Amino acid sequence: MGIVKRFRIMLILALMLFLVPFIYKAPYVVMVDPENEDESSTSDNSSESHDEYSSATSTSAFILPAATWVTPECVHGQPALVVLPLMNMFKYDVKDVVVTPVLSAKTGEFPFEIDATGFTQKIDYLVGEDKIPNRNERAQNCVWLFRTREDVKTGYYKIDYNITYTNPACVIESCTVSTYVKTIGLPENGTTDGVDENRKISTPRLMVKGFYTEPAEVYAGEDFMLHLTVENTSRDTPVSNIALELTGIVAGTTEASSYAAFLPSSGSDSVFIDKISPGGEYEVVMEFNAKADLQQKPYTMNIAMKYEDAQANPYEGSGSVSIPIRQYAKYDTSNIDVEPAEIEVGENADIMFSVYNTGKTQLYNVSVSINDASLEEAFTYLGSLAPGATGNVDLLVNAVAPSEGDGTVQCYISYEDENGNVTTGSKDFTLFVTEAVPEDYGETEPLEETEERPKWFIPVLTAVGVVVILVVIIGIIVAKKKKKRRQEELAAIEEEEAALEEDLGR
């Protein structure tokens, strides 16, 4: 670059810096909040465009562009002076303010040539409200001299500035300030509104950015509020005339057996949105009812989207969210059989009944226990019960103390859900425990007191008994021998008589 050309540029820059205070005595520009952009717009399209591109916004509530900011006009191939007035909304000063424009090598994203090594500017202090109450008087300007690209399009370009600073509490923070510049390009370069020779070159997209429900856990058969965030992902094209249709379908084996899992409480499953600006979001809030017969699992909510761009070109899109449905755990029990219903201390009783899972979700780690002052602790484990399953309880309890009151005893039934949360219920039964009564054998005369026997009494008594037994045995043996001898003598006599009779007969 020649010396003369450099001198001309420096002269132009000095002249522009000199004219800045006079240029910015123009009327204040209204700051437009992007979230309320729809409310501040009018039916006039040109007015809407002017308000949008003449606004300057900040992601911080304390470091803001001053009201003296205006949209600069930049001509292709010519130098352009861009001024960003910043003000501090803190009560006290902020320091070490560093402002860096976000650059891009693409003409569609950044309209100026990148012909320098850096465009960062630093402000040592931004004065706080405590020193200068008038916010515009305490604003300070950051000034850049850019050169507009030759291939720039006619229209508006958004310029972002990353800002870091040290707040009054000596904490480093950051924010982003966004402004627009108006560009004038060659006719053959087209415009920035996405339309060139009646041909669409930019397709705006709507997407479901996120959602949540109130309450956070949705139970079958109950109402819930669905908060759905829809985002326009296009950075240049607004969308309008948006129709959303939300349906949650449970697929059956046939079309006739399919049905809606979620029914809108208002009677309509559609919602209309007038407009979403480029990069903007819209929160849809609708009330639904989850059908009572849904199983415990996630169900898909489908979102069908129809919308138009700035030229009324129609588009369609779709999205979906998954809503987990929970079922309340339920159980019931049969009548408790107690056998016997009245026992004494030290006796046992048998407790028998059944536990039924009457809900639509599984019960885990089901157990039954009895903890009563009149009985020993008793426990039995049933395990998991599927929906519709039955668990049988058979407890043998031992009485340890008399009952207090009418003999009512509580039986505790405990289970866990799929998240490990423990729930305990109880059921009463009657088992009356009385004191143990000694058996009555009738009246007996008291035994006379006797003197204590000497130590030799038992051995002597034992010896006498042995002698008596021996005598009895000997007596039996002698008697048998005598009987045998008598029998032999009788037999001999009979033989003699028989012989005598024989002799006489002769």
C-alpha positions in Angstrom: 0.0 0.0 0.0 1.4 3.4 -1.0 2.2 6.2 1.4 -0.5 8.4 -0.2 -3.1 5.7 0.1 -2.3 5.1 3.8 -2.4 8.9 4.4 -5.9 9.1 2.9 -7.2 6.2 5.0 -5.8 7.8 8.2 -7.3 11.1 7.3 -10.7 9.5 6.7 -10.4 7.7 10.1 -9.5 10.9 11.9 -12.4 12.8 10.3 -14.8 10.0 11.2 -13.6 9.9 14.8 -14.0 13.7 15.0 -17.6 13.5 13.7 -18.7 10.6 16.0 -19.9 12.9 18.9 -22.1 14.8 16.4 -23.3 11.7 14.6 -24.6 10.2 17.8 -26.7 13.1 18.9 -29.4 11.4 16.9 -32.6 10.3 18.7 -32.3 7.3 20.9 -33.0 3.9 19.4 -35.4 1.6 21.2 -33.8 -1.7 22.4 -35.8 -4.7 21.4 -35.8 -7.8 23.5 -35.8 -10.8 21.2 -38.2 -12.7 23.5 -40.8 -10.0 23.1 -40.1 -9.2 19.5 -43.5 -10.5 18.4 -45.3 -8.2 20.8 -43.4 -5.1 19.6 -43.9 -5.8 15.9 -46.7 -4.3 13.8 -48.6 -5.5 10.8 -46.3 -3.5 8.5 -43.6 -5.8 7.2 -41.2 -3.0 6.6 -41.7 -1.7 10.1 -41.0 -5.2 11.5 -37.8 -5.5 9.6 -36.6 -2.0 10.6 -37.3 -2.7 14.3 -35.5 -6.0 14.2 -32.3 -4.8 12.4 -32.1 -1.5 14.3 -31.9 -3.2 17.7 -28.8 -4.0 19.8 -29.1 -6.8 22.4 -26.9 -8.2 25.1 -26.9 -11.5 27.0 -26.0 -9.6 30.2 -28.3 -7.4 32.3 -25.4 -5.2 33.3 -23.2 -4.7 30.2 -25.5 -3.2 27.5 -25.3 -1.2 24.3 -26.2 2.4 24.9 -29.2 3.9 23.3 -27.0 6.0 21.1 -26.2 3.0 18.9 -27.4 3.3 15.3 -27.2 0.8 12.4 -24.3 1.8 10.2 -24.6 1.6 6.3 -21.8 -0.2 4.6 -21.2 -0.1 0.8 -19.4 -2.9 -1.0 -15.7 -2.3 -1.4 -15.8 0.9 0.8 -14.5 1.6 4.3 -17.1 1.4 7.0 -17.0 2.9 10.5 -18.7 0.7 13.1 -19.2 2.1 16.5 -20.4 0.1 19.6 -21.3 2.3 22.6 -21.2 0.3 25.8 -22.6 1.2 29.3 -22.3 -0.3 32.7 -25.5 -0.9 34.6 -23.7 -2.0 37.8 -23.7 0.5 40.7 -19.9 0.4 40.8 -17.3 0.4 38.1 -16.2 -2.6 36.0 -12.7 -2.9 34.7 -10.5 -4.6 32.1 -13.3 -4.7 29.5 -12.2 -6.6 26.4 -14.4 -6.5 23.3 -13.8 -8.8 20.4 -16.0 -9.0 17.2 -16.8 -12.6 16.1 -15.1 -12.9 12.7 -15.8 -15.4 9.8 -14.2 -16.0 6.5 -17.6 -16.6 4.9 -19.3 -13.6 3.3 -22.7 -14.8 4.3 -21.7 -14.6 8.0 -19.3 -11.6 8.2 -19.5 -8.7 5.6 -16.1 -7.2 6.2 -12.6 -8.1 5.0 -10.3 -9.6 7.6 -7.2 -7.5 6.7 -5.7 -7.1 10.2 -4.2 -9.5 12.8 -6.7 -8.6 15.4 -9.7 -6.5 16.1 -9.9 -6.7 19.9 -10.4 -3.5 21.8 -9.9 -2.8 25.5 -11.6 -0.4 27.9 -9.9 0.1 31.2 -13.0 1.1 33.1 -16.8 1.4 32.5 -18.1 3.9 35.1 -20.9 2.7 37.3 -24.2 4.3 38.2 -22.9 5.5 41.5 -20.5 8.0 39.8 -22.6 9.0 36.8 -26.4 8.4 37.2 -27.2 9.2 33.5 -26.6 6.0 31.7 -25.9 7.5 28.3 -23.4 10.0 29.7 -21.3 7.1 31.1 -21.3 5.1 27.8 -17.9 4.6 26.1 -17.4 3.8 22.4 -15.5 1.0 20.7 -14.7 2.0 17.1 -13.7 -0.2 14.2 -12.8 0.8 10.7 -13.7 -2.1 8.5 -13.6 -2.5 4.7 -16.8 -4.0 3.2 -16.3 -7.0 1.0 -16.8 -6.7 -2.7 -19.1 -9.8 -2.8 -21.3 -8.6 0.1 -25.1 -9.1 -0.3 -27.6 -6.3 0.0 -29.5 -6.4 3.3 -28.6 -6.8 7.0 -25.8 -8.7 8.7 -25.8 -9.6 12.4 -22.5 -8.8 14.2 -21.7 -10.5 17.5 -19.2 -9.1 20.0 -17.7 -11.3 22.8 -17.1 -9.2 25.9 -15.2 -10.2 29.0 -14.9 -7.9 32.1 -14.2 -7.9 35.8 -17.3 -7.1 37.8 -17.4 -5.0 41.0 -16.9 -8.2 43.0 -13.6 -8.8 41.2 -15.0 -11.8 39.3 -14.3 -12.2 35.6 -17.6 -12.6 33.6 -18.5 -12.6 29.9 -21.4 -11.8 27.7 -22.3 -11.3 24.0 -23.6 -8.1 22.5 -25.3 -8.4 19.1 -26.0 -5.6 16.6 -26.7 -5.3 12.8 -25.1 -3.5 9.9 -26.9 -2.5 6.7 -25.0 -3.5 3.6 -25.4 -2.4 0.0 -23.9 -4.9 -2.5 -23.9 -5.3 -6.2 -27.2 -6.5 -7.8 -25.7 -9.7 -9.0 -24.7 -10.7 -5.4 -28.3 -11.0 -4.3 -29.8 -10.2 -0.9 -29.6 -11.6 2.6 -33.3 -12.4 2.9 -32.7 -15.9 1.4 -34.5 -15.2 -1.9 -32.7 -14.7 -5.2 -34.6 -14.5 -8.5 -37.7 -16.0 -6.8 -35.8 -19.1 -5.9 -35.6 -20.5 -2.4 -32.1 -20.9 -1.2 -32.7 -21.2 2.6 -35.0 -23.8 4.2 -36.1 -22.8 7.8 -36.3 -25.7 10.2 -38.4 -26.2 13.3 -37.2 -28.6 16.0 -38.3 -29.7 19.4 -35.5 -28.4 21.6 -36.7 -29.8 24.9 -39.7 -30.6 27.2 -40.7 -31.4 30.8 -43.9 -32.4 32.5 -45.7 -31.2 35.6 -45.7 -33.2 37.8 -42.3 -34.7 36.9 -43.6 -38.2 37.3 -46.7 -39.0 35.2 -49.1 -41.7 36.6 -51.6 -43.5 34.5 -55.1 -42.1 34.9 -54.0 -38.7 36.0 -53.6 -35.2 34.3 -50.3 -33.6 33.6 -49.0 -30.4 32.0 -46.6 -30.8 29.0 -44.1 -27.9 28.5 -42.7 -28.2 25.0 -40.0 -25.8 23.6 -39.9 -25.4 19.8 -36.9 -23.6 18.2 -36.5 -22.0 14.8 -33.0 -23.2 13.8 -32.6 -20.7 10.9 -30.4 -17.7 11.7 -31.9 -15.6 8.9 -35.5 -16.7 8.2 -38.5 -16.2 10.5 -41.3 -18.7 10.3 -45.0 -18.0 10.8 -48.5 -19.4 10.7 -47.3 -22.5 12.6 -49.6 -25.3 13.4 -48.6 -28.1 15.8 -50.5 -31.4 16.3 -49.6 -33.5 19.3 -50.6 -37.2 19.4 -49.6 -40.1 21.5 -50.7 -43.4 19.8 -50.6 -46.9 21.3 -50.2 -49.2 18.3 -52.5 -52.2 18.3 -52.4 -55.3 16.1 -54.9 -53.5 13.7 -55.8 -49.9 13.0 -59.1 -50.4 14.8 -57.3 -51.6 18.0 -54.9 -48.6 18.1 -55.9 -45.8 20.5 -54.6 -42.5 21.9 -52.4 -42.9 25.0 -52.8 -39.2 25.9 -56.0 -37.2 25.6 -55.9 -33.4 25.7 -57.9 -32.0 28.6 -59.0 -29.0 26.5 -60.5 -31.3 23.8 -58.0 -30.3 21.1 -54.5 -31.7 20.4 -53.5 -28.8 18.1 -51.9 -25.4 18.9 -51.3 -22.4 16.7 -48.2 -20.1 16.9 -48.2 -16.8 15.0 -44.5 -16.3 14.5 -41.0 -17.4 15.7 -38.1 -15.1 14.8 -34.7 -16.5 13.5 -33.0 -18.5 16.2 -36.0 -17.9 18.5 -37.9 -20.3 20.7 -41.6 -20.7 21.7 -42.9 -22.7 24.7 -46.0 -24.7 24.1 -48.0 -25.6 27.3 -50.8 -28.2 27.0 -52.7 -30.3 29.5 -53.1 -34.0 28.8 -54.6 -37.0 30.6 -52.8 -40.4 30.6 -55.2 -43.3 30.1 -55.6 -45.4 33.2 -54.9 -48.7 31.5 -51.4 -47.8 30.2 -48.6 -50.1 31.2 -45.6 -48.8 33.2 -43.2 -47.8 30.3 -42.3 -44.8 28.2 -44.8 -43.7 25.5 -44.0 -41.5 22.5 -45.7 -38.2 21.8 -45.5 -37.3 18.1 -45.5 -33.6 17.0 -46.5 -32.8 13.4 -45.5 -29.3 12.4 -46.7 -27.1 9.5 -45.4 -23.6 9.0 -44.4 -20.9 6.4 -41.4 -18.8 5.7 -41.3 -15.0 5.1 -42.5 -15.6 1.5 -45.4 -17.8 2.5 -43.7 -21.0 1.2 -45.2 -24.0 3.1 -43.1 -26.5 5.0 -43.7 -29.5 7.1 -41.7 -31.1 9.9 -42.1 -33.6 12.7 -40.7 -34.4 16.1 -41.3 -36.6 19.1 -40.8 -36.8 22.8 -40.8 -39.8 25.1 -43.0 -39.6 28.3 -42.5 -42.3 30.9 -45.8 -43.5 32.4 -45.8 -44.9 35.9 -48.5 -47.1 37.6 -49.3 -47.1 41.3 -48.3 -50.3 43.1 -51.3 -52.0 44.7 -51.9 -55.1 46.7 -54.7 -56.7 48.7 -54.8 -59.6 51.2 -57.3 -62.4 52.1 -58.8 -62.8 55.5 -56.2 -63.8 58.1 -56.8 -67.3 59.6 -55.4 -67.7 63.1 -55.4 -71.2 64.6 -56.0 -71.2 67.5 -57.3 -67.7 68.2 -56.4 -67.9 71.9 -53.2 -69.4 73.4 -51.3 -69.3 76.6 -47.8 -68.1 77.1 -45.4 -70.7 75.7 -47.8 -72.1 73.1 -47.8 -71.6 69.3 -50.3 -70.3 66.8 -50.4 -70.6 63.0 -51.0 -67.4 60.9 -52.2 -68.0 57.3 -53.3 -65.6 54.5 -52.6 -64.6 50.9 -51.1 -61.4 49.4 -52.4 -60.4 45.9 -50.7 -58.0 43.5 -53.8 -56.0 42.2 -51.8 -53.3 40.4 -50.2 -53.2 36.9 -46.6 -53.0 38.1 -44.4 -55.7 39.6 -43.8 -55.8 43.4 -40.2 -56.6 44.4 -38.8 -58.1 47.6 -42.2 -58.7 49.2 -42.0 -59.7 52.9 -44.3 -60.2 55.8 -43.4 -59.7 59.5 -45.0 -59.7 62.9 -43.6 -57.6 65.7 -45.8 -57.6 68.8 -44.9 -57.4 72.5 -46.9 -60.6 73.2 -45.2 -62.7 70.4 -41.8 -63.6 69.3 -40.7 -61.8 66.1 -41.7 -63.7 63.0 -40.7 -63.1 59.3 -41.3 -64.6 55.9 -40.1 -63.6 52.5 -42.3 -63.9 49.4 -39.9 -62.5 46.7 -41.3 -60.7 43.7 -45.0 -60.7 42.7 -45.9 -60.0 39.1 -49.2 -58.2 38.3 -52.0 -60.5 39.2 -49.8 -62.9 41.1 -50.4 -64.3 44.6 -48.1 -65.0 47.5 -49.1 -67.3 50.4 -48.1 -66.6 54.0 -47.8 -69.3 56.7 -46.2 -68.0 59.9 -45.8 -70.0 63.2 -45.7 -67.6 66.1 -44.8 -68.3 69.7 -46.5 -66.5 72.7 -44.0 -64.9 75.1 -46.3 -62.6 77.2 -49.9 -62.0 77.9 -51.8 -59.7 75.5 -52.3 -56.1 76.3 -55.9 -54.9 75.5 -58.2 -56.9 73.2 -55.4 -59.0 71.6 -55.1 -57.0 68.3 -51.9 -57.8 66.5 -50.5 -56.0 63.4 -49.0 -57.8 60.5 -46.6 -55.7 58.3 -46.4 -56.2 54.5 -43.4 -54.6 52.8 -42.4 -54.3 49.1 -40.1 -52.3 46.8 -40.8 -50.6 43.5 -38.5 -50.7 40.4 -36.5 -47.8 41.8 -35.9 -49.5 45.1 -38.4 -47.3 47.1 -39.8 -49.2 50.1 -43.5 -49.2 51.0 -44.9 -50.8 54.1 -48.5 -51.5 54.9 -50.2 -53.3 57.8 -53.2 -55.6 58.4 -54.7 -56.4 61.9 -55.7 -59.7 63.3 -56.7 -61.0 66.7 -54.6 -63.4 68.8 -55.3 -63.3 72.5 -52.4 -64.6 74.7 -53.1 -65.5 78.4 -51.0 -66.5 81.4 -50.0 -70.1 81.6 -52.2 -72.0 84.2 -50.7 -75.1 86.0 -52.7 -78.3 85.7 -55.1 -79.3 88.6 -54.8 -82.9 89.8 -57.3 -82.6 92.7 -56.8 -82.3 96.4 -54.1 -84.5 98.0 -53.1 -85.0 101.6 -49.8 -83.4 102.3 -47.0 -85.9 102.9 -45.9 -86.4 106.4 -42.5 -85.1 107.1 -40.0 -87.9 107.6 -36.6 -87.8 109.1 -33.8 -87.8 106.7 -32.6 -91.3 105.9 -29.1 -92.3 106.6 -26.6 -92.8 103.7 -26.5 -96.6 104.2 -30.3 -97.0 103.7 -30.4 -97.2 100.0 -27.5 -99.7 99.6 -29.0 -102.0 102.2 -32.4 -101.7 100.6 -30.9 -102.7 97.3 -29.1 -105.7 98.8 -32.3 -106.9 100.5 -34.1 -106.7 97.2 -31.4 -108.7 95.4 -31.7 -111.4 98.2 -35.4 -111.5 97.9 -35.1 -112.0 94.1 -32.6 -114.8 94.5 -34.8 -116.6 97.1 -37.8 -116.4 94.7 -35.7 -117.8 91.9 -34.4 -120.7 94.0 -37.9 -121.4 95.3 -39.2 -121.6 91.7 -36.3 -124.0 90.8 -37.0 -126.3 93.9 -40.7 -126.3 93.2 -40.1 -127.4 89.6 -37.8 -130.2 90.7 -40.3 -131.4 93.3 -43.0 -131.5 90.7 -40.9 -133.5 88.3 -40.0 -136.0 91.1 -43.7 -136.4 91.9 -44.6 -137.0 88.3 -41.9 -139.7 88.1 -43.2 -141.4 91.2 -46.8 -141.4 89.9 -45.6 -142.9 86.7 -43.8 -145.8 88.5 -46.9 -146.5 90.6 -49.0 -146.7 87.5 -46.6 -149.2 85.9 -46.7 -151.4 89.0 -50.6 -151.4 89.1 -50.6 -152.3 85.4 -48.3 -155.2 86.0 -50.3 -156.4 89.0 -53.6 -156.3 87.0 -51.9 -158.3 84.3 -50.8 -161.0 86.8 -54.3 -161.3 88.3 -55.8 -161.7 84.9 -53.8 -164.8 84.2 
